[in-house]
């Protein structure tokens, strides 16, 4: 995104480069010195515990542990199957309404907030499938590991003396999704996704996966590193990613941009979803293996309807609180 935006300018001010929001969350602390010390100690213990649990799970996934077979499962060889593409469109303001309805929801409109919403909607869509109650489907997500979130100074990336590495720097996260029958409150999916994302944010799973891949690549070569990545993808059910885009409309060499979309192919997953935000909107690209999911347009409508139902529920809950 940083490389792409170097050739872009704001539509209303061609002399200015576009800006994107940060993707991290600040954790402001309050209270006395003793309370801060206790909070820091508890947080450190949680980081150690969650990192240990998630790292063990990541290692098992890279070896033999895999999701149970479902109607959505891909596997080795599926990357060669024919594909279909659909797009779900959202308004960021609708996502923020849902976010505010949950106490201390994922802050901001950055990567974790949008990723949380996609997980919520994915769980909601699973209600349409005849699956076993409580079954787990694991998503594979990428997380940015750069210490400075947001738009990078491209000139510094090209300067070997700046200390800032050029190229992608990301790790992998395993995002478990559980199918549960029943439940009339759409916001329950928000709460489930938030609880899971909060634990992932505390762990060092993403950093560990990056270091593990770097170690395998350096010591054993690209062939074994590619095999390791391939096994992790085959042992999970879907891929999810999102990128924070410009907050305002932009132009490329004087040509206006109406939307930004991203996608990937050649993965053995039957479904991959990629979201990019742009000027108050977000487009979710849904790529499926058409022999497994023949109608991705239905899936796109389910994502869009899920957000609208969550928004209506959030507005109703907000109205009820004001009346009280």
HELIX and SHEET records of a PDB file:
HELIX    1   1 UNK A    2  UNK A    5  1                                   4    
HELIX    2   2 UNK A   33  UNK A   63  1                                  31    
HELIX    3   3 UNK A   78  UNK A   80  5                                   3    
HELIX    4   4 UNK A   92  UNK A  101  1                                  10    
HELIX    5   5 UNK A  111  UNK A  125  1                                  15    
HELIX    6   6 UNK A  126  UNK A  128  5                                   3    
HELIX    7   7 UNK A  154  UNK A  158  1                                   5    
HELIX    8   8 UNK A  187  UNK A  202  1                                  16    
HELIX    9   9 UNK A  205  UNK A  220  1                                  16    
HELIX   10  10 UNK A  222  UNK A  234  1                                  13    
HELIX   11  11 UNK A  296  UNK A  323  1                                  28    
SHEET    1   A 3 UNK A   8  UNK A  10  0                                        
SHEET    2   A 3 UNK A 250  UNK A 252 -1                                        
SHEET    3   A 3 UNK A 255  UNK A 256 -1                                        
SHEET    1   B 6 UNK A  83  UNK A  91  0                                        
SHEET    2   B 6 UNK A 281  UNK A 289 -1                                        
SHEET    3   B 6 UNK A 271  UNK A 278 -1                                        
SHEET    4   B 6 UNK A 238  UNK A 243  1                                        
SHEET    5   B 6 UNK A 136  UNK A 144  1                                        
SHEET    6   B 6 UNK A 170  UNK A 178 -1                                        
END                                                                             
